[in-house]
């Protein structure tokens, strides 16, 4: 939409509603420093859809992924687009803090008054029961010639974007170490199974204690993994001392993946819990030529409607990068059942699990002894506890690889079609939870946060055997696989959706038989 003077246009999908319960608290101080990330389009000539379609149709061993260097050369921002944003910054008195051609990102900074004027927004403070934040009314506006170049401007609004998807248990029915869950799912013996690979973790708060990790892995009889913290946007490994807070998420991720893919290197990308920090952390992992992770595990998310359309576009741009570079991204499907914790009577799916470029991981209630599974049903402890997320996306159409999965219409009025969530599942019920060590204390936890690292470990084992990244696995999982690749979960529901034979919107294709799947993927 062009303004009357024809000088600027609104960036599509950049408006944000105040959080429910937020109260305006006045303008942001004019001198406050504001840092934003401007996400740019890929080169218009790059055939993204065609390349992804080709990769999806090829056997894993025959796929020709782009190296990170090739990804930067072929899909990085053009010199003209970068120059256009730099000229814009110079013309509005903004500092160019970082130029990331490979990730198609420029980081700009300036006084709040200067930044607000540049993007034609009034930056305001909001009070909220869960903490104050900065936001703005109305869309971001850009010069008409610059708008087609920009996918998103992130950081003007700094509200918390995501929640960790783990849940402690006060009175578990039964508990497992991660290797015991792995035994039920036929994971290979853990010692050294992931050697030669790197798993990345996106964390939006909390931290890990190296002494706790050493103690935990010694208790399992395994070598402690090599773990490295990578700071993004000022994020850092910063344990809070609260096991029920984000520390629990970080340690669950590391202890599950580090034991089931033992020998893999673990790189933890810490970033602020904002849409800007979230996107920047994923981009940092995808384009990291030093650590070069083959798998990215994400156990944070929120209802897809809580992200602006432009923010989702920024996520999708970098998640497509991951697929093109042979990086598998495993994401927790949420712990709020089919409503995803939204109290409006409608069904919602969690994001980024709803992205068509990721492997969405739902949750089950597993009862097993050794390699023998006695029962496995949909995880649903509602109304007093949690339940696996799952459903039909309102933001993303049905992918071609889900055409034959039988994804139902949305449970919402109108019954629209869309990407079905989740793709796969694993043990997530806190009452059949995982024993972990966090902040010096033993704890039992569940949630789909445990399933993302569980599947990340399986993919890492396959990558270790293959000698390189497996890549985007969804088309293969929904295509021709050997019999017995999944434990089909056919009992239970997550609210609006029920389990059934084959794929369903509670547990996807089912929980893994890792011996079959690791062989097929490698």
Order of alpha helices (4+ residues) and beta strands (2+ residues): beta-beta-beta-alpha-alpha-alpha-beta-beta-alpha-beta-beta-beta-alpha-beta-beta-beta-alpha-beta-alpha-beta-alpha-beta-alpha-beta-beta-alpha-beta-beta-beta-beta-beta-beta-beta-beta-beta-alpha-alpha-beta-beta-alpha
